[in-house]
Structures are given as structure tokens and as C-alpha cells.
């Protein structure tokens, strides 16, 4: 489906960081050794010596850069997936809609990154030759290499989708735009840095642009996915569905072993042969409801804070254990039944 859809996209970045980055680092080491040999031959070409301070400032800054960019893209992709969901008619992989981790990472690490970059800028104003250290230039070239690869891959994917006649959805085009804008900014910034075209004023301008992108992304995320309180309510509902799915699974196991469904949930919980992770609503601390309707039908009930997503767009609900687990807000009961013929076949297969 292309690198901008969940698994191919993740596989692409695994390939990038497991193969391309080490390759680039090895290449940088080879270039460094080559340059050192040249420096031994011509003392006029000797570059400034890398200090421990310079190494850790650069290494820390670039490490934080990669972490921040990765979480920024993750945040934007999550927002796009929510705002422009992909409609599927079959099984689709579940991707969490939570933005808690990327937002927390951006909020905490962004000031640290800015502080490190400010420290480097101040050092370069005092000693401009420190921009030519092997660590700084090497990490800059690695960053340019990564950004260039992603920009090229991004454009190739977009053109491929167009030529192949695949649907260019709004969500897909926004993901292409996100990758292009973010990594183009990185590429332009570090090319300017290598060419020593960055002034104090231009660095401030770049910080403002980066701040607008990060803050704007966080605000957009809360606007689309809701406030932290809304996220907490959604988490409660997801946990309730998970608990009911576990209970439902144990009811099926009970019928498979006993030949009848239990009269109450306590009948299952009291038997060590079955494991129910939770029988109590974690939010209200009230027991989940189980009602036996007939010999093979029953219902499981809970209180939900919000209506679940449309069943076409929400994989964990649509493809939960034994049926559809979408629900409205408020008190709702899921009607379930056991299939004696299917269970009998499974039992015979086990023997």
C-alpha cells in the first residue's frame, strides 16, 4: 500500500535507521580517516580538535532532533488518521489514536533541544572554527543524508500512487505533505549550516518556525482528538471493552468445557480453570453486568463515556473477539451467543 500506510511506513523507517544510518556513519568514519591522513601531510588543513563538550553537545542535540522529529511526525500522522480515516471493507491493523506520548515528548524535550542548540550557537559565535569539527560536520552530513532519502522516498511514493491509479485520499496527501515539509526544512537548515549561511537572526527565525509547527501540531491534536480529559475517558471505554471481551472469551471456554453457559459471572470467577482479568468497571467500580437470556444467548453490559467510532474505521471494536464491539454513550449491552456446532468442531480438532 505504500510507505505512508502503517506497516510499510514503519518498515521503511526500520530500514532507514537499521541499514542506512549505520552505512552513513561507517562512510563518515572512512571519510574522517581519509581526511586525517591528509591533515598529517598538510598541517594547513588540520581541523579544530573535538572536545568532550563539543562531542556531547552535538551528539545530544542531534539525538534529540531525531527523537523530536519522529514524535512530531507520529503526532501529525495520528491526527490525520483520526481526521481523515481510511475506510476499509476488511481487516485493518489497529493503530492507537492516543497522542499522549508524542505530545509529552515534544513538550518536555523541545526546551532541552533549544537549550543545546543555543549553547552550540553561542560556542560557534565565540569560536567559528568549531563548526568544522568532525563530530558536527559528520552528524550534519548524516542528517542531510537521512532527510534527502526520506524526501526522495516521499516523492517517489506520491508519484507511484498517481501513476498506478491508486486513490489519492486527503489523508494520504497530507502525510506526503508532512514528510516533505518537515524533512525539507531540515535539509535546508543543515545545508545552510554547512555553507555557514546561518546568522543569529536566521537561527531565531528557524526557531520561531519550528515552534509554530510544534505548538500548532499539539493544538491541532487536541482539537481533533480532544483534551487530556477526553483522552482519559476514551481510555476508560477501551479498557471496558477489553474487559468485556475477556469475560466473553471465558464464557465461550466455559461452554466448551461444561456444555452450557454459566448462570452468573461468579460461577466463572470462582473456578480456577478460568481467568477473568477484571469483573469491575475501573472507572465506576461497579461490577460489569452479565445476563443469561437463553441456553446459548447472553448479554454483557457496561457504562460508556462516549460513543465508539464508526465500525468501518475502528479496528479494535470492529474486529474484537466474537463480534462487533461498537457502542453508544451511556449504558449499553452487547448481545452474544455461543455456536454449539462450531465449538463441537473445535473440540474434536483438539482431540
C-alpha positions, -999 to 999 in steps of 0.1 A, spaced: 0 0 0 30 24 2 53 36 29 28 61 42 4 34 54 11 19 88 32 -13 84 50 -3 52 57 31 67 71 16 99 91 -9 79 106 19 59 118 37 90 132 5 104 151 1 72 163 36 74 176 35 109 189 0 109 206 0 75 210 35 61 222 53 92 249 28 101 260 29 65 262 66 66 282 65 99 306 40 85 310 62 54 317 92 77 343 73 96 361 64 64 360 100 53 373 111 86 403 87 85 410 98 50 409 135 60 431 128 90 457 112 67 456 143 45 459 165 75 491 146 86 505 155 52 495 192 52 494 210 85 474 238 70 444 216 66 442 204 102 407 209 116 400 220 152 402 193 178 369 179 191 365 183 228 343 163 251 320 193 255 317 196 217 310 159 213 282 157 239 266 190 228 264 179 192 256 143 199 228 153 224 214 179 200 212 156 170 198 127 191 171 150 204 164 162 169 157 127 156 135 119 186 115 152 183 111 148 145 100 112 149 74 121 175 62 152 156 55 130 125 39 104 147 16 131 163 7 145 129 0 111 113 -22 102 143 -42 134 138 -45 128 101 -56 92 107 -83 105 130 -95 135 110 -94 116 76 -99 79 85 -92 52 59 -124 34 51 -118 -4 48 -140 -33 40 -117 -59 55 -92 -64 83 -71 -34 90 -43 -30 116 -51 -11 147 -31 20 153 -37 38 186 -53 72 184 -36 84 216 -14 115 212 -2 114 249 33 101 242 43 123 213 28 154 229 46 147 262 79 141 243 76 173 224 66 194 255 95 180 276 123 176 251 118 207 229 131 232 255 161 209 262 168 208 224 165 246 222 189 250 251 215 226 235 212 244 201 216 278 219 247 265 237 262 254 203 253 287 187 270 306 215 301 285 212 302 290 174 300 327 178 330 327 201 349 301 181 335 299 145 361 272 136 343 247 159 317 243 132 343 224 113 348 197 139 345 161 127 315 155 151 295 185 140 301 181 103 297 143 104 264 144 122 252 171 99 260 150 68 242 121 83 212 143 89 213 156 54 216 120 41 185 109 61 165 139 51 174 135 15 164 98 15 131 105 31 123 134 8 131 112 -23 111 83 -9 82 106 -1 81 120 -36 86 85 -52 56 72 -32 34 101 -42 43 98 -79 38 60 -77 3 63 -63 -6 87 -90 8 67 -119 -6 34 -105 -41 49 -104 -45 44 -67 -68 67 -47 -50 99 -36 -70 105 -4 -68 137 16 -52 117 44 -25 103 21 -17 136 5 -15 153 40 10 126 51 31 132 19 30 169 27 40 164 63 71 144 54 81 167 26 77 199 47 94 186 78 124 170 61 128 198 36 131 222 65 158 200 80 176 197 47 176 235 40 186 243 76 216 220 77 227 228 42 228 265 52 247 254 84 274 236 63 277 266 40 279 289 71 250 309 58 231 309 91 232 341 111 220 348 146 188 363 132 182 335 107 186 309 135 160 328 156 137 327 126 141 290 122 134 285 160 102 305 155 91 284 125 99 252 145 80 264 175 49 273 154 49 239 138 52 220 171 27 242 190 3 242 161 5 204 158 -2 200 195 -32 224 194 -45 206 162 -41 173 180 -62 184 210 -88 199 186 -92 167 167 -88 141 194 -100 160 224 -85 173 256 -65 152 281 -98 146 300 -114 133 268 -85 111 261 -88 97 297 -125 89 291 -117 72 258 -90 51 276 -116 40 302 -140 30 274 -113 10 257 -105 -8 289 -141 -17 295 -144 -32 260 -112 -51 266 -126 -64 299 -159 -75 284 -140 -92 256 -120 -112 281 -152 -121 300 -169 -132 267 -139 -154 259 -141 -171 292 -178 -177 288 -171 -194 255 -144 -215 272 -169 -224 300 -195 -236 275 -168 -256 256 -159 -275 288 -193 -277 305 -218 -278 276 -238 -249 290 -232 -212 297 -228 -200 333 -257 -187 353 -236 -158 366 -202 -143 363 -194 -155 398 -198 -191 386 -168 -184 362 -147 -164 386 -150 -190 414 -134 -217 391 -96 -216 389 -98 -231 354 -109 -198 340 -93 -164 343 -112 -131 341 -88 -102 344 -114 -78 358 -151 -80 366 -154 -45 379 -156 -13 359 -123 5 366 -140 39 364 -172 35 384 -160 5 405 -193 -12 397 -195 -48 386 -200 -55 349 -234 -69 341 -238 -104 328 -273 -117 319 -281 -152 307 -310 -150 283 -314 -185 269 -293 -217 269 -270 -202 243 -275 -164 244 -264 -138 269 -256 -102 272 -227 -82 287 -233 -46 298 -213 -15 309 -215 22 312 -196 41 284 -185 77 284 -185 82 247 -199 66 216 -172 44 199 -160 52 164 -179 41 133 -174 3 128 -158 9 94 -130 29 109 -122 14 143 -104 -19 141 -103 -29 178 -141 -26 181 -150 -40 147 -126 -69 149 -128 -77 186 -134 -112 200 -166 -127 188 -185 -99 171 -189 -62 169 -180 -42 200 -191 -7 188 -213 11 214 -231 43 220 -225 65 251 -242 56 283 -255 21 295 -252 -5 267 -255 -42 265 -237 -64 239 -259 -94 229 -238 -125 224 -244 -162 217 -224 -194 216 -222 -215 184 -226 -252 196 -217 -267 162 -185 -246 159 -174 -253 194 -180 -290 189 -158 -290 158 -131 -272 176 -132 -297 205 -130 -326 181 -100 -310 163 -82 -307 197 -86 -344 202 
